[in-house]
Amino acid sequence: MHNRLLFSFMAFVIPSPAFAITCHGNYQVVNGQEISTPYCRDNVLAEIARQSGFDVSNSTMRHNPSRKEEICRYLQSDIRVDTACAEVLPDGGGRGR
């Protein structure tokens, strides 16, 4: 009885792949439309950071504003991070604007 109840609970709590967030670059796919979201922008920023030699996960980028700011300061000359870094850099993430 307890095992069946536990299994039923776990099946309800564990998200299925059908409910996973799908990103196309900085854009989240919602009902077939692409919408720019912080979730997807942070994933792209984390990927660019990893390509630049940083050891950072997507989750860390989303949940650690200090780490995100540090990486944005380092990568601020890379045009690909402008949008993702705009919210954490004092000058909006621009390159000498």
DSSP file (Angstrom, degrees, kcal/mol; ACC not computed):
  #  RESIDUE AA STRUCTURE BP1 BP2  ACC     N-H-->O    O-->H-N    N-H-->O    O-->H-N    TCO  KAPPA ALPHA  PHI   PSI    X-CA   Y-CA   Z-CA
    1    1 A M     >        0   0    0      0, 0.0     4,-2.2     0, 0.0     5,-0.2   0.000 360.0 360.0 360.0 -49.6    0.0    0.0    0.0
    2    2 A H  H  >  +     0   0    0      1,-0.2     4,-2.7     2,-0.2     5,-0.2   0.885 360.0  52.4 -64.8 -38.1    2.7    2.5    1.0
    3    3 A N  H  > S+     0   0    0      2,-0.2     4,-2.6     1,-0.2    -1,-0.2   0.900 109.8  48.3 -64.6 -40.3    4.8    1.7   -2.0
    4    4 A R  H  > S+     0   0    0      2,-0.2     4,-2.4     1,-0.2    -1,-0.2   0.902 112.8  48.5 -66.7 -40.2    1.9    2.3   -4.4
    5    5 A L  H  X S+     0   0    0     -4,-2.2     4,-2.3     2,-0.2    -2,-0.2   0.918 112.5  48.4 -64.9 -44.2    1.1    5.6   -2.7
    6    6 A L  H  X S+     0   0    0     -4,-2.7     4,-2.6     2,-0.2    -2,-0.2   0.918 112.1  49.0 -62.6 -44.4    4.8    6.6   -2.8
    7    7 A F  H  X S+     0   0    0     -4,-2.6     4,-2.4     1,-0.2    -2,-0.2   0.908 110.7  50.5 -62.3 -42.4    5.0    5.7   -6.5
    8    8 A S  H  X S+     0   0    0     -4,-2.4     4,-1.3     1,-0.2    -1,-0.2   0.905 111.9  47.9 -62.3 -41.6    1.8    7.6   -7.3
    9    9 A F  H  X S+     0   0    0     -4,-2.3     4,-2.1     2,-0.2    -2,-0.2   0.921 112.0  49.0 -64.8 -44.6    3.1   10.7   -5.5
   10   10 A M  H  X S+     0   0    0     -4,-2.6     4,-2.6     1,-0.2    -2,-0.2   0.881 107.8  54.3 -64.6 -38.4    6.5   10.5   -7.3
   11   11 A A  H  < S+     0   0    0     -4,-2.4    -1,-0.2     1,-0.2    -2,-0.2   0.840 111.6  46.1 -64.3 -32.1    4.8   10.1  -10.7
   12   12 A F  H  < S+     0   0    0     -4,-1.3    -2,-0.2    -3,-0.2    -1,-0.2   0.873 117.0  42.3 -76.5 -38.7    2.8   13.3   -9.9
   13   13 A V  H  < S+     0   0    0     -4,-2.1    -2,-0.2    -5,-0.1    -3,-0.2   0.865  95.8  80.4 -80.7 -38.8    5.8   15.3   -8.6
   14   14 A I  S  < S-     0   0    0     -4,-2.6     2,-0.1    -5,-0.2    -1,-0.0  -0.584  83.4-128.8 -76.0 119.8    8.5   14.4  -11.2
   15   15 A P        -     0   0    0      0, 0.0    -2,-0.1     0, 0.0    -1,-0.1  -0.394  17.8-131.6 -69.8 143.4    7.9   16.4  -14.3
   16   16 A S    >   -     0   0    0      1,-0.1     3,-2.1    -2,-0.1     4,-0.2  -0.548  25.1-107.4 -88.2 159.9    7.8   14.6  -17.6
   17   17 A P  G >  S+     0   0    0      0, 0.0     3,-1.4     0, 0.0    -1,-0.1   0.762 116.3  70.2 -57.8 -24.4    9.7   15.6  -20.6
   18   18 A A  G 3  S+     0   0    0      1,-0.3     0, 0.0     3,-0.0     0, 0.0   0.760 100.9  46.0 -64.7 -23.3    6.5   16.9  -22.2
   19   19 A F  G <  S+     0   0    0     -3,-2.1    -1,-0.3     2,-0.1     2,-0.1   0.343  86.2 121.1-100.7   5.5    6.5   19.7  -19.6
   20   20 A A  S <  S-     0   0    0     -3,-1.4     2,-0.3    -4,-0.2    -4,-0.0  -0.373  71.6-107.3 -69.4 147.9   10.1   20.7  -20.1
   21   21 A I        -     0   0    0     -2,-0.1     2,-0.5     7,-0.0    -1,-0.1  -0.608  31.8-150.4 -75.7 132.0   10.9   24.2  -21.2
   22   22 A T        -     0   0    0      7,-0.4     7,-2.8    -2,-0.3     2,-0.4  -0.919  13.1-168.3-108.1 126.5   12.1   24.4  -24.7
   23   23 A C  E     -A   28   0A   0     -2,-0.5     2,-0.5     5,-0.2     5,-0.2  -0.906  20.1-165.9-115.5 142.3   14.4   27.2  -25.8
   24   24 A H  E >  S-A   27   0A   0      3,-3.5     3,-1.7    -2,-0.4     2,-0.3  -0.878  74.0 -61.7-117.4  92.6   15.6   28.3  -29.2
   25   25 A G  T 3  S-     0   0    0     -2,-0.5    19,-0.2     1,-0.3    18,-0.1  -0.519 122.0  -9.8  65.5-127.6   18.5   30.5  -28.2
   26   26 A N  T 3  S+     0   0    0     -2,-0.3    11,-1.4    -3,-0.1    15,-0.4   0.466 123.1  89.2 -78.9  -1.6   17.3   33.3  -26.0
   27   27 A Y  E <   -AB  24  36A   0     -3,-1.7    -3,-3.5     9,-0.2     2,-0.4  -0.834  65.0-146.2-111.6 134.4   13.7   32.5  -26.8
   28   28 A Q  E     -AB  23  35A   0      7,-3.5     7,-2.7    -2,-0.4     2,-0.7  -0.778  22.9-127.1 -91.8 136.0   11.3   30.1  -25.0
   29   29 A V  E     + B   0  34A   0     -7,-2.8     2,-0.5    -2,-0.4    -7,-0.4  -0.762  34.3 173.6 -87.4 117.0    8.8   28.3  -27.2
   30   30 A V  E >  S- B   0  33A   0      3,-3.3     3,-2.2    -2,-0.7    -9,-0.0  -0.978  71.1 -21.3-128.2 116.2    5.3   28.9  -25.8
   31   31 A N  T 3  S-     0   0    0     -2,-0.5    -1,-0.1     1,-0.3     3,-0.1   0.874 128.0 -51.7  51.2  41.1    2.3   27.6  -27.7
   32   32 A G  T 3  S+     0   0    0      1,-0.3     2,-0.3     0, 0.0    -1,-0.3   0.380 119.2 108.3  81.7  -5.1    4.4   27.6  -30.9
   33   33 A Q  E <   -B   30   0A   0     -3,-2.2    -3,-3.3     2,-0.0     2,-0.5  -0.813  67.7-126.8-106.1 146.6    5.6   31.2  -30.4
   34   34 A E  E     -B   29   0A   0     -2,-0.3     2,-0.4    -5,-0.2    -5,-0.2  -0.822  29.1-179.4 -94.7 126.4    9.1   32.3  -29.4
   35   35 A I  E     -B   28   0A   0     -7,-2.7    -7,-3.5    -2,-0.5     2,-0.4  -0.990  31.1-119.4-126.8 130.3    9.2   34.6  -26.4
   36   36 A S  E     +B   27   0A   0     -2,-0.4    -9,-0.2    -9,-0.3   -10,-0.1  -0.549  43.3 175.3 -68.8 123.3   12.4   36.1  -24.9
   37   37 A T     >  -     0   0    0    -11,-1.4     4,-2.4    -2,-0.4     5,-0.2  -0.951  43.4-123.6-131.3 151.2   12.6   34.9  -21.3
   38   38 A P  H  > S+     0   0    0      0, 0.0     4,-2.7     0, 0.0     5,-0.2   0.865 110.7  60.8 -57.8 -36.2   15.2   35.2  -18.5
   39   39 A Y  H  > S+     0   0    0      1,-0.2     4,-1.6     2,-0.2     5,-0.1   0.946 110.9  37.1 -57.0 -52.0   15.3   31.4  -18.3
   40   40 A C  H  > S+     0   0    0    -14,-0.2     4,-2.2     2,-0.2    -1,-0.2   0.880 115.1  54.3 -72.2 -38.2   16.5   30.9  -21.9
   41   41 A R  H  X S+     0   0    0     -4,-2.4     4,-2.4   -15,-0.4    -1,-0.2   0.909 109.2  49.2 -61.5 -40.8   18.7   34.0  -21.9
   42   42 A D  H  X S+     0   0    0     -4,-2.7     4,-2.4     2,-0.2    -1,-0.2   0.860 108.3  53.5 -67.7 -34.9   20.5   32.7  -18.8
   43   43 A N  H  X S+     0   0    0     -4,-1.6     4,-2.1    -5,-0.2    -1,-0.2   0.916 110.6  46.7 -63.5 -42.4   21.0   29.3  -20.4
   44   44 A V  H  X S+     0   0    0     -4,-2.2     4,-2.5     2,-0.2     5,-0.2   0.922 111.5  51.4 -65.1 -43.8   22.6   30.9  -23.4
   45   45 A L  H  X S+     0   0    0     -4,-2.4     4,-2.5     1,-0.2    -2,-0.2   0.910 109.5  50.3 -59.4 -43.2   24.8   33.0  -21.2
   46   46 A A  H  X S+     0   0    0     -4,-2.4     4,-2.4     2,-0.2    -1,-0.2   0.898 110.2  50.3 -62.7 -40.6   25.9   29.9  -19.3
   47   47 A E  H  X S+     0   0    0     -4,-2.1     4,-2.2     2,-0.2    -2,-0.2   0.923 111.6  47.0 -64.3 -44.4   26.8   28.2  -22.6
   48   48 A I  H  X S+     0   0    0     -4,-2.5     4,-1.2     1,-0.2    -2,-0.2   0.893 111.5  52.5 -64.1 -39.3   28.8   31.1  -23.8
   49   49 A A  H  <>S+     0   0    0     -4,-2.5     5,-2.6    -5,-0.2     3,-0.3   0.913 108.6  49.7 -62.7 -42.4   30.6   31.3  -20.4
   50   50 A R  H ><5S+     0   0    0     -4,-2.4     3,-1.5     1,-0.2    -2,-0.2   0.899 107.9  53.6 -63.4 -39.7   31.4   27.6  -20.6
   51   51 A Q  H 3<5S+     0   0    0     -4,-2.2    -1,-0.2     1,-0.3    -2,-0.2   0.785 107.8  52.7 -62.6 -26.4   32.8   28.1  -24.1
   52   52 A S  T 3<5S-     0   0    0     -4,-1.2    -1,-0.3    -3,-0.3    -2,-0.2   0.362 130.0 -94.4 -92.4   3.9   35.0   30.9  -22.6
   53   53 A G  T < 5S+     0   0    0     -3,-1.5    -3,-0.2     1,-0.3     2,-0.2   0.428  78.8 136.6 102.4  -0.4   36.4   28.6  -19.9
   54   54 A F      < -     0   0    0     -5,-2.6     2,-0.9    -6,-0.2    -1,-0.3  -0.543  51.0-137.7 -78.3 145.9   34.0   29.2  -17.0
   55   55 A D        +     0   0    0     -2,-0.2     2,-0.4     2,-0.0    -1,-0.1  -0.818  52.8 135.3-101.5  91.0   32.8   26.3  -15.0
   56   56 A V        -     0   0    0     -2,-0.9     2,-0.2   -10,-0.2    -6,-0.1  -1.000  43.2-141.7-143.9 138.6   29.1   27.3  -14.5
   57   57 A S     >  -     0   0    0     -2,-0.4     4,-2.0     1,-0.1     5,-0.1  -0.532  29.1-113.2 -93.6 164.1   25.8   25.4  -14.8
   58   58 A N  H  > S+     0   0    0      1,-0.2     4,-1.8     2,-0.2     5,-0.2   0.909 119.1  52.7 -59.2 -42.2   22.6   26.8  -16.3
   59   59 A S  H  > S+     0   0    0      1,-0.2     4,-2.2     2,-0.2    -1,-0.2   0.905 106.9  50.9 -63.4 -43.0   21.1   26.6  -12.8
   60   60 A T  H  > S+     0   0    0      1,-0.2     4,-1.7     2,-0.2     8,-0.2   0.911 108.4  52.9 -61.2 -41.6   23.9   28.6  -11.2
   61   61 A M  H  < S+     0   0    0     -4,-2.0    -1,-0.2     1,-0.2    -2,-0.2   0.880 113.8  43.0 -61.8 -37.5   23.5   31.3  -13.8
   62   62 A R  H  < S+     0   0    0     -4,-1.8    -1,-0.2     1,-0.2    -2,-0.2   0.826 123.7  34.3 -76.9 -31.7   19.8   31.5  -13.0
   63   63 A H  H  < S+     0   0    0     -4,-2.2    -2,-0.2     1,-0.2    -1,-0.2   0.435 107.4  64.0-109.5   0.0   20.0   31.4   -9.2
   64   64 A N     X  -     0   0    0     -4,-1.7     4,-2.3    -5,-0.2     3,-0.3  -0.787  52.8-179.8-128.0  89.0   23.3   33.2   -8.4
   65   65 A P  H  > S+     0   0    0      0, 0.0     4,-2.5     0, 0.0     5,-0.2   0.819  82.8  55.7 -59.3 -32.8   23.2   36.9   -9.4
   66   66 A S  H  > S+     0   0    0      2,-0.2     4,-2.3     1,-0.2     5,-0.1   0.921 109.4  45.3 -66.3 -43.0   26.7   37.5   -8.1
   67   67 A R  H  > S+     0   0    0     -3,-0.3     4,-2.4     2,-0.2     5,-0.2   0.903 112.8  51.9 -65.8 -40.8   28.2   34.8  -10.3
   68   68 A K  H  X S+     0   0    0     -4,-2.3     4,-2.6    -8,-0.2    -2,-0.2   0.927 110.4  47.9 -61.4 -45.1   26.1   36.0  -13.3
   69   69 A E  H  X S+     0   0    0     -4,-2.5     4,-2.5     2,-0.2    -2,-0.2   0.914 110.1  52.5 -62.7 -42.9   27.3   39.6  -12.8
   70   70 A E  H  X S+     0   0    0     -4,-2.3     4,-1.7     1,-0.2    -1,-0.2   0.927 112.9  44.0 -57.6 -46.6   31.0   38.4  -12.5
   71   71 A I  H  X S+     0   0    0     -4,-2.4     4,-2.5     1,-0.2    -1,-0.2   0.888 111.7  53.3 -68.7 -39.0   30.6   36.5  -15.8
   72   72 A C  H  X S+     0   0    0     -4,-2.6     4,-0.8     1,-0.2    -1,-0.2   0.895 106.8  52.5 -63.1 -39.4   28.8   39.4  -17.5
   73   73 A R  H  < S+     0   0    0     -4,-2.5     3,-0.5     1,-0.2    -1,-0.2   0.907 112.8  45.0 -61.9 -40.6   31.6   41.7  -16.5
   74   74 A Y  H  < S+     0   0    0     -4,-1.7     3,-0.3     1,-0.2    -2,-0.2   0.885 122.3  36.1 -69.4 -39.0   34.2   39.4  -18.1
   75   75 A L  H >< S+     0   0    0     -4,-2.5     3,-2.8     1,-0.2     6,-0.3   0.288  79.3 115.1 -98.6   9.3   32.1   38.8  -21.3
   76   76 A Q  T 3< S+     0   0    0     -4,-0.8    -1,-0.2    -3,-0.5    -2,-0.1   0.692  71.3  60.6 -61.3 -18.3   30.6   42.2  -21.7
   77   77 A S  T 3  S+     0   0    0     -3,-0.3     2,-0.7    -4,-0.2    -1,-0.3   0.539  84.8  93.1 -82.6  -4.9   32.5   42.8  -25.0
   78   78 A D    X   -     0   0    0     -3,-2.8     3,-2.0     1,-0.1     4,-0.3  -0.803  68.8-151.7 -91.7 115.2   30.7   39.8  -26.5
   79   79 A I  G >  S+     0   0    0     -2,-0.7     3,-1.2     1,-0.3     4,-0.3   0.752  89.3  71.3 -58.3 -25.7   27.6   41.0  -28.3
   80   80 A R  G 3  S+     0   0    0      1,-0.2    -1,-0.3     2,-0.1     4,-0.3   0.689  98.8  47.9 -66.7 -17.6   25.9   37.6  -27.7
   81   81 A V  G <> S+     0   0    0     -3,-2.0     4,-2.4    -6,-0.3    -1,-0.2   0.426  79.5 101.7-104.1   0.7   25.5   38.4  -24.0
   82   82 A D  H <> S+     0   0    0     -3,-1.2     4,-1.2    -4,-0.3    -1,-0.1   0.917  86.0  41.4 -50.9 -53.1   24.1   41.9  -24.2
   83   83 A T  H  4 S+     0   0    0     -4,-0.3     4,-0.4     1,-0.2     3,-0.4   0.919 117.0  47.0 -66.0 -44.4   20.5   41.0  -23.5
   84   84 A A  H  4 S+     0   0    0     -4,-0.3     3,-0.3     1,-0.2    -1,-0.2   0.821 117.4  43.5 -67.5 -30.8   21.2   38.5  -20.8
   85   85 A C  H >X S+     0   0    0     -4,-2.4     4,-1.9     1,-0.2     3,-1.4   0.588  87.9  89.5 -92.3 -10.9   23.6   40.9  -19.0
   86   86 A A  T 3< S+     0   0    0     -4,-1.2     6,-0.2    -3,-0.4    -1,-0.2   0.819  86.8  52.1 -57.0 -32.6   21.5   44.0  -19.3
   87   87 A E  T 34 S+     0   0    0     -4,-0.4    -1,-0.3    -3,-0.3    -2,-0.1   0.651 116.3  36.9 -82.0 -14.3   19.8   43.4  -16.0
   88   88 A V  T <4 S+     0   0    0     -3,-1.4    -2,-0.2    -4,-0.1    -1,-0.2   0.617  99.0  79.0-113.9 -15.5   22.9   42.9  -13.9
   89   89 A L  S >< S-     0   0    0     -4,-1.9     3,-2.2     1,-0.1     5,-0.1  -0.798  75.3-133.2 -97.9 137.4   25.4   45.4  -15.3
   90   90 A P  T 3  S+     0   0    0      0, 0.0    -1,-0.1     0, 0.0    -4,-0.0   0.836 107.5  47.4 -56.3 -35.8   25.2   49.0  -14.2
   91   91 A D  T >  S-     0   0    0      3,-0.1     3,-0.8    -3,-0.0     6,-0.1   0.289 123.9-101.8 -90.3  12.2   25.5   50.3  -17.8
   92   92 A G  T <   -     0   0    0     -3,-2.2    -5,-0.1     1,-0.2    -6,-0.1   0.568  64.5 -71.0  81.9   9.3   23.0   47.8  -19.1
   93   93 A G  T 3  S+     0   0    0      1,-0.2    -1,-0.2    -8,-0.1    -7,-0.1   0.497  90.2 148.6  88.2   2.5   25.6   45.4  -20.5
   94   94 A G    <   -     0   0    0     -3,-0.8     2,-0.9    -5,-0.1    -1,-0.2  -0.223  53.5-122.1 -72.1 162.3   26.6   47.7  -23.3
   95   95 A R  S    S-     0   0    0      1,-0.1    -1,-0.1   -18,-0.1   -18,-0.0  -0.674  85.0 -41.1-104.1  75.3   30.0   47.9  -24.8
   96   96 A G              0   0    0     -2,-0.9    -1,-0.1     1,-0.1   -19,-0.0   0.784 360.0 360.0  79.2  28.1   30.9   51.6  -24.4
   97   97 A R              0   0    0     -6,-0.1    -1,-0.1     0, 0.0    -2,-0.0   0.476 360.0 360.0 -75.6 360.0   27.5   53.0  -25.2
